[in-house]
Amino acid sequence: MIRIMKAGRVTAAVLAAGAVTALAGAPAQAATSASWTANLSTVDSDDVNVTGAGGTLTLADAAWHRTARVFAGSEGSLITAEHALGTPANRVDAQLTADTPKGTSVEVDVRGRTGADDWTEWTPAGTAFKSSVSSVQVRIGLHSDTDGVRPSVSGVSLSAGSTPQVNALAATAASTYKVYGTREGLVGGTTANGHVITSHDHFVSFPSGKSVSPKGTGNYTARVCRTDGSRCEYAPVWEIGPWNERDDYWNPASVRSEFKDLPQGTPEAQAAYLQGYNNKKDDSGRTVQNPAGIDLADGVFWDGLGMSDNGYVNVSYLWTGTGPTGTVKTAGDPMNVRASASTSAAIKGLAANYAKVTIECYVNGDSVTGTFGTSTIWDRIGPGHYVSDTYLQTGSDLPVAPHC
């Protein structure tokens, strides 16, 4: 993410990860381009602790912070409406007009649509996506280290174009790593996307904002399994943590935001706790007390995985893979994941409402009536994991993957 931290009023071009230069930098050299201005005055349900009164974006409460953040100050974010591009592009640059008093910062991340419900990760403005996109969303983050002190943004100009791929991710199967999982708890608190945590809630948290799904969505979903594979849950990513906030450890060094010298798949907290990396500190200077690379909401921890204590789990970062997908739509509770295409088959875990799952193939099985009608189609969403197609929003009444 890009942060503007210079005190006072600035107009800055967001150019590349970790670098913001006021009134500097040539625009991206592009064969095709599009320009537009972000609407800062419309704040809705997927925005967190911001107000856009008078067309100036600032923090609504200069002393509020989300549950997982333990410092003074405040934070908030605005996600703009989706902006369609006339021509596909692989890069979005941003230029800000902002007032950032000492101890405050503003950052701009973007993501691009690559399919009907497929998005890139949130990427710092000025960094190439892994592929061309047809439309984009912009996330503007505001941060303050001091209660009562607010940054403000009066303008965000954006331009999209096609440039050579730099530090872009190649399309691969979803990455899977064994990491230490801890129970989230914090019932009644608020996550990074504005969700208020409930008892037996079903979401997960990673130490990076790159994979946070907007409120009420599961664009970024993880499959979390016990190490023996006996229980799994598919759950959306709604929070940032544990420990670090810029450690997208599932990504290769070429695009990992921080700690690029660590092996891909190794959380910084794990290296700090077990190997003394970074003098045993996280990116905020706190002494790391456990090697956690994922936080599990209570429903995932207790109900989905049947865990009784913190421990290692196998995590698949589903948004890093490719293939047909479907989004779980229930009345609210998670759905059972079965060992075969039968309502009497063994339960292998849960798929949370809003979770976006990869459909490997389909089979015909028991007839089920669900959110999207009645069908005998069952989708395999993982190894030995089957769910009725009637609870998946796929965009079609017919199978969207080959027969198993």
Stockholm file with secondary structure:
# STOCKHOLM 1.0

chainA/1-404         MIRIMKAGRVTAAVLAAGAVTALAGAPAQAATSASWTANLSTVDSDDVNVTGAGGTLTLADAAWHRTARVFAGSEGSLITAEHALGTPANRVDAQLTADTPKGTSVEVDVRGRTGADDWTEWTPAGTAFKSSVSSVQVRIGLHSDTDGVRPSVSGVSLSAGSTPQVNALAATAASTYKVYGTREGLVGGTTANGHVITSHDHFVSFPSGKSVSPKGTGNYTARVCRTDGSRCEYAPVWEIGPWNERDDYWNPASVRSEFKDLPQGTPEAQAAYLQGYNNKKDDSGRTVQNPAGIDLADGVFWDGLGMSDNGYVNVSYLWTGTGPTGTVKTAGDPMNVRASASTSAAIKGLAANYAKVTIECYVNGDSVTGTFGTSTIWDRIGPGHYVSDTYLQTGSDLPVAPHC
#=GR chainA/1-404 SS CCCBCCSSEEEEEEEETTEEEETCCCCCCCSSEEEEECCCSCCCTTCBSEECGGGCEEESCTTCCCTTCCSSSEEEEEECCCEEEEEEESEEEEEEEEECCTTEEEEEEEEEECSSSCBCCCEETTSCCSSCEEEEEEEEEEEESSTTCCCEEEEEEEEEECCCCCSCCCCCSCEEEEEEEEECCCTTCBCTTSCBCCTTCCCEEESBGGGCCCTTCCSSEEEEEETTSSCEEEEEEEEECSSCSBCCTTSCTTTCSSCTTSCTTCCHHHHHHHHCGGGGBCTTSCBCCSCEEEEECHIIIIIISCCSSCEEEEEEEGGGSCSCEEEECCSSSCEEEESSSSTTSCEEEEECTTCEEECCEEEEEEEEEETTEEEEEEEEEETTEEEEGGGEECSCSSCSSCBC
#=GC SS_cons         CCCBCCSSEEEEEEEETTEEEETCCCCCCCSSEEEEECCCSCCCTTCBSEECGGGCEEESCTTCCCTTCCSSSEEEEEECCCEEEEEEESEEEEEEEEECCTTEEEEEEEEEECSSSCBCCCEETTSCCSSCEEEEEEEEEEEESSTTCCCEEEEEEEEEECCCCCSCCCCCSCEEEEEEEEECCCTTCBCTTSCBCCTTCCCEEESBGGGCCCTTCCSSEEEEEETTSSCEEEEEEEEECSSCSBCCTTSCTTTCSSCTTSCTTCCHHHHHHHHCGGGGBCTTSCBCCSCEEEEECHIIIIIISCCSSCEEEEEEEGGGSCSCEEEECCSSSCEEEESSSSTTSCEEEEECTTCEEECCEEEEEEEEEETTEEEEEEEEEETTEEEEGGGEECSCSSCSSCBC
//
